[in-house]
C-alpha cells in the first residue's frame, strides 16, 4: 500500500509545484506553509523531550526541514541553493524509495507516521522546486552545499548514539557497519574508503548537474520572456 500512496503523493506534489508556479503570491504561500509546519514539527519534538523521549533531529531530511523553514521564513537568500538541493534530493529519494520498496516497511511504520513523512518530504520537494525554478544559482555557491552537508553529518555523528535506533538513511553514511564483511579489518577499511569515495563522487556529480540544470532552466525562461516581449512589441 505504501508503494501506491508514494506514487500518488509524488504526482500530487509535482502538480502542486506546477500550480504554485502560476500563482502570483507563491512566496507568501510558501512562507505561511513553512511557519505552520515549523510550529508543528518543533512542538512535536519539544513534547517528545518533555515526556522523557529523547528526540533530536539526526536524519538528513529532518534537519533539512529546519534549514528550509529558516530559509523561506526569513528569506535567507544565501541559503537558497543549499535548501533547494537538499529539498529536491530529500523528496526524490524518499518518494523514490517508497515507490520501489515501500512494502518492506509496512510493518515498521504506522500509516499515520508514513503519511506525516509524506507531508514533510512533499513540502521539501515542492519548496526545493520553488527555489530552483525562481532563482538562478551561481556555481561559486557550491562550497556552501559542501559545508552545510558536512555540518549535518557532523551533527548526526555527535547525536546518533542518543537517538540512533534502527536503520535510518543517515546510518548508511555515519555508521555503515553492513560493509564490514571481512574478518581482516584492513580489507574492511579499504572497502569503507572506496565506499566513501564513491559517495563523494556521486554527490559531486549531483551538485554539478544541479547547477548546470538550474542555469539552463533560467536561461530558457529568460529567452522565452525576451521572445514574448519582442512579439508583443510587433502588435
N, C-alpha and C positions, 0 to 999 in steps of 0.2 A: 504493500500500500504506500509506503514511503516513497517508492520509486515514482509512482504516478503523481503523487502530491508534489514531488520535486519538479517534475516536468511542468505541471500546471502552474506552480509558483514562479518558475523561471520565465515562462511565457508571459505571465501576468506582470512580472517586474520589467521585462523588456517593453511590454505595452505601456506601462506607466511611465517609463523613461521617454518613450516617443511622445506621449501626451504632454508630459511635463515640458518638453522642449518647445511645444506650441503655445505654452501658457506665458502670458506677459509678466506674471508675478511669481515666476518659478523660484527666484531667490528667496522671497518671503516665505513661500510654501516650505522650502527645504529647511529654513531656519526654525519655523514653527514645529515641524515634524522632529527636528533634531532636539529641540527643547523638551518636547513631550517624551521622546524615547530616552533622553538623558535622565529625566526625573524618574522614569520607570526603572531603568537599569540601576541607577545609583541607589534608589530606595530599596530595591531588592537586595543588592549587595550589603547595604547597611543593615537591613533587617536580619540577614543571614548571620552576620557577625554579632549582632546584639543577642541573638538567641543561642550563641555559642558555636555556630558552624563557621569555621574559618572560610571566608570567601574573598579571595584575592585574584584579580584577573591575571591569568598567565598565558591563556591561549592567544595566539596572534590576532585572530578575528575579534576576540573580546576587547583586547587593547586597542584594536583598530576602531571599535565603536567610539571610544572616548577621544581618540585622535580626530575622528570625523566630526563628532559632536563639537569639539572645541574649534575646529577649523571653520565649520559653517556658521556656528552661533556667533563667533567673534570675528568672522571674516579674516582669518589669518591667511592672507594671500601667499605668503612664503611657504605655506604647507599644502597648497592646492595640489601640486603634482604628487606629493607623497600620499596624501589622503586619497586621491583619485586612483593611484596604482594599487594601494592596499585595499581599497573598497572593491575595485573590479576583481582583483585576484581572489579576495575572500569570498565574494559572491559566486564567481565562476567555479572555484574549487569546491565550495560547499554544495551547490546545486548539482554540479557535475558528478561529485562522489555519490550523492544520494540517488541520482538518476540511475547510476550503474549498480551500486552496492547497498542501496538503502534497505533492502530486505534483510540484510545481515544484522541490522541494528534495531529491528522492530521490537525485540525483546529486551533491549538495553535501555532505550529511552521511551518515555511515555509519549503519547500523541501530543499532549499539551506542551511538553518540553521541546518536541520536534517542531511544532508549529511556531513556537516562540523563536526558535533558531531560524526558521524560515523568514519570519518577520524582520529580525535584526540583520540577517545576511542579505535579505532583499533590500533593506534600507541601505546597506553598504554598497550593493551593486548599483542601485539607482543613483545614489549620491556620487559614487565614483564616475559613472557615466555622465552625470550632470556636469561635473567639473571638467571632465575630459572633452565634452562637446562645446563647452562655453569659454574655455580659456586655453591659450596657447602656452605651452611649457618650453622653457629654454633648456637645451641639453646641458648647460652649465649647472643646472639644478640637480643633476644626478647624484652628487655626493650627499645631498640631503636624504635621499632614499636609503643609501647605504648606511648613513649614520643612524637614521631612525630605526632601520631594521636591526642593526647591531644593538641599539639601546633596548629594543623589545626583547631580543634574545637574552641579553644580559639580565634584564628584569625577570624573565621567566626562569633563568638559571638560579637566581637568588631565591625565588619563592616557590619553585617547583616542589621542593621537599615538604612544604607546608600543606599544599593542596593537591599535589600531583598524584591523584588516584586514578587507576585505569589508564587506558590508552587514548591519548589526545593527539592532535596534529603536531603540537609543539614537541611531543615526546619523540617524534621521529627526527627532530633536529637537535634537541639538547640531551637526549638520552637514548640513542639508537642501539639499545642492547640486542636487538634482533639480529644485528650484523656480527655479533661475537660468536661465530660458529666454529672457530678453530680452537684446539687446545693450546696451540702455540700463540702466545699473546703478541708476538712480533707480527704474525700474519694478520691478527685482528686489528692491530694498529695500522697496518698497511691498507686493509680494507676500509677503515674509517677515513684515512687520508684521501683515498680515491673517492669515497662516498661524498665527502665534503667538497672536494674539488669539482665533482660533477654538479653538486647542488649550487655552488657559487657560479659555475659556468652557465648553468641553465638560468639562474636568476639574472645574471649579467645580460644574457640574450633577451630575456623578457623585458628588462629595463630599456635596452637599446631599441627593441621593437616598439615599446610603448611610446617613446619619444618620437620615433620616426613616423608612426601612425598618427600621433596627435598633430604633428606638423603638416602631414599630408591632408588630414581632415580639415584643419583650419585654412590651409591653402586653397582647398577645393571650395570651401564656404566663401572665402574672400573672392575667388574668381567668379563664382556664381552670383554673388552680390554685385560685382562690377558689371557683369553682363546685364543684370536686371536694371541697373542704373542707366547704362547706355541705351537699352531698349526703351525704357520709359522716356528718355530724352528725345527719342525719334518721334514720339507722339505728342 
